Amino acid sequence: MIVKDDLLSKLRRYFDLNLYEVKLWAAILSRGVSTAGELSDIADVPRSRSYDVLESLEKKGFVVMKLGKPIKYIAIPPNEVVHRVKKNMHLNAQEKIKRLEAVKDSEMMKELESLHSTGIDLVDPADLSGCVRGRHNLYNHLDLLIKEAKHSVNLVTTGSGFARKIEALRPTLERVQKRGVKVRIMAPQSKEHKKLVSSLKGIAEVKSVKDVKARFCTVDSKDFMFMALDDKDVHPTYDLGVWVKTPYFATAMDTMFDNMWNQE
């Protein structure tokens, strides 16, 4: 059986399988019905591992064990496998969400918060900085910073970044605005942004700028986060940001923000 490594890699990623599982699954798909020994030879998987791997595939709904001797395994149609995997992932996700919701108000969470508070008190403010890689992680960290805002959030971004950030951060922006946090956003805007800007009424003040090429955010004149690369030139996976807790520099950036904001 010849299966391209690229296909095996994709199957592992999409179906959350290990290498032996995906090899044996591909092997049984190519045969329909087969014994563990035959599949082991076809897939180049050690016979000592083939039975427990096939048992794992059976539990996950990829194969069915045929009654009789020698023991044989029957391949489930791929469309049905997709349905089963999707269903199982959904159930597992719901179960994990329930566990995490239960943790929020538990004694364990109080202990974790206590540990974190104690640890933060021992940290030199100069050490509170970090490098954040990947656009998804960047937005998650921005969301965390904004979520803890008490007074102000100043955000400068690109035209394309404006739409992305509003989509990712809107729920948090709405919550902090209700707490009285002043949210201001500057970004280049086109006709396509008109509806989006209107939707932010009552949530954030938005100002259109043309000549500013920057991506940064300040929160409460204490936290400063900037993106080091032009989002036009970098793949989202490789986007890069730097976060620093620095009242001195964050205040300076807020002063610069105010100057740009007040320009006609």
N, C-alpha and C positions, 0 to 999 in steps of 0.2 A: 504494500500500500504506500503510495507516494502522496503525501499531503504537504503543501508548502508551509514553511515555518511561519510565514505571514498570516496564513489562515488560522493556524493553531494559536498564534498570539492573539488574534482578534477573538477567537472563540473563548480563550481563557479570560479575556477582559470582559466580554459581553455576558458570559454565563457564570463568571466567578468560579472557575475550575482551576485545579492545579495541573501541572504538565502531564502527569500520568493519567488523570481523569480525562483530559481532553484528547489524549492519544487513543485511549481505549474507546472513548465515545465515537471518535472518527472511524476507528476500526470496525466497530459493530454497525455503524451506519452503512459502511461499505459492504457488509455481509448480510445484514438483516437479522440472522440468527446464528449464534456461534458459541463454542465453549470458551471457558476462560483461558485454556491452554492455547487454542488457536488465536484468540485475540491478543494474547501476550506475544506470540511470535509475530503477528502482523504489525502490532503497534510498537514492537521493540521495548516492551515493558517487562521487567523481571517477573518471572512466574510467582515468586514468593510474595509479590505485591499485588498481583492481578486480582486475586479474590477479594481482598479488602477494598481495593479501589472500585471494583465492580459493585460491591455492596454499598459503597458510598454513592455511586451513580444511581443505584436502585432506590436508595432513600431519598435522593434528590429528584426522582421522577424521570430519569433519562432512559432507564432500561427496566425490563421486567424479567424476573427469573422464571424460566420454563420448568414445569414439573417433569420429573423423570430423571433417569440417569443415562449418560453423563449429564451433569447440570449444564444447561445452556441458557443463554441470555438473548432476549428479544429487544430490538431497537424500537423505541417510541418514535412516532413521526415527529420531525423537527418542529412543525407548527404547534403540535401539542406540547412539546418541550418548552417552547417560548411562552406559551400560555401558563404552564405550571411554574416556570421560573419567575415570571412576572408576579403571579399570585403569591408565591412563597416570599419574594422580596417585599411585597406590600405587607404581608402579614408580619414579617420580621421587623420591618420598619415601624409598624404600628405598635408592636410589642416593645421595641426599644424606646419609642416616644413615651409610652405609658410609664416605663421604668424611670425615665428621666423626669417626667412630670411628678412622679412620686418622690423623687430625690429632692426637688426644689424646696419642699417644706419639711424635710426630715432633719433629724439630729445630725446626720452625716454632713449635710450641707452647712449647718452651723459650725461644725468642726472645721470644714474646709475653709469657710469664710474667716474663721478665727486664725487659722494657719496663715492664710494669705495676708490678713491685716498685720499680723505679727511680723511676717517676713518683709512686707513693704516698709514698715517702720524702721527696719534695720538697714534698708538699702540707701546708699548715697544717691541723692537725686540725679547726680551726673551719670549714674549707671542705668537710669531708666530710659533706655533707647533701644532701638531694634531695627533690623532690616526685614522687610516683608516682601516675599516673592510671589508672583502670580496675581492677576487682577482680581480673582475671586477672593483671595486672602486679603488683598488690599482693601476691598470693599467691606469685608468682615471686620477688619481692624478700624476702619473709618466708622462703621456702624457702632462699634464698642465705644469709641471716643465720644461720638455724638450722643450716644445713649446716656453717658454720664455728665453731659454738659449741664451747667447751672445758670450760665449767663449769656454766652454768645457762641455762635458757630459762624465762621467766615470761610467760604469755600470758593476757590478759583479753579476753573477747569476749562477744557477745550469744548468745541461745539459738539463733537460726537460724545465726549465724556459727560457732558451735561445730561443728555438723554439717558445714558447708562446709569449714572449716579442717582438720578431721580427715581428710576425704576427700582434700584437696589436699596435706596435709603429712605424712600418716601414714608413708610410706616413709622420709622424712628424720628424723622423730621416732624411728623405730625404730633407725636407724643411729646417731644421736647418743647415744641411751640406752645402746646397747651399748658406746659409748666412755666411759661413766660420767657423761655430762651429766645433770644433774638437771632434769627437765621438769615444770613445774607449770602447770595450766590452771584458770582460774576463769571460770564462765559460769552464767547462769540455766539450770536444767534442768527438764524435764518428764518424764512417764512415758515419752514417746517416746525420750528420751535414755538410758534405763536400759541398754539393750542396747549402745549405743555406748560408754557409760562402762565397761561391763564388758570390752569389747574392748580398752580401753586399759590394762588391768591389766599391769603389768610394763613399760609404755612411758612412761606419764606419770601423775602424781598429779592427780586432778581434784577440785575443790571447787565445790559449788553455791552461788551467791550470788543474792540477789534484788534488792537495792536499788542495785547498781552498774550505771551506764549508761556504759560505756567500751569502747573497742576499742584495745588497745595491746599491745606486746610488747617485752621487754627481753632482751638476749642478753649474757651474761657481764658484766653491769653496765657495759657500754661502749656498745652499740648500742641505740638507742631508736627505735621506730617506732609512730606512732599514726595511726588513721584519724579524719579530721576530721568525718565526716558520720554520721548515724544510718542504718544499713543498711536500716531500714524505709522511709525517705523518699527514698532515692536509687537510681536505676537502676544496675546493676553497671558499665555502661560509664562512668558519671560518678563512681564512687566515688573517693575521694581520700585519699591517705596522705602522711605526712611522715616521712622517716627522717633521724636525726641521730646521728653518732658523738660522744657526749658522756658520758664516764664520770661527770662531776659530776651531771648531771641524771638519767642512767640509774640511778645509785646511789640517788638520792632516790626515784625511782619504785619501785625494788626495796624500799626501806624501807616505802613506802606499801603495796606488794603484800603484804609480810610481815605488816603490821598487819591487813590485811583477811583474810589467810589464817588468822591465828591467832585471829580472832574466832569465837566459838561461834555 
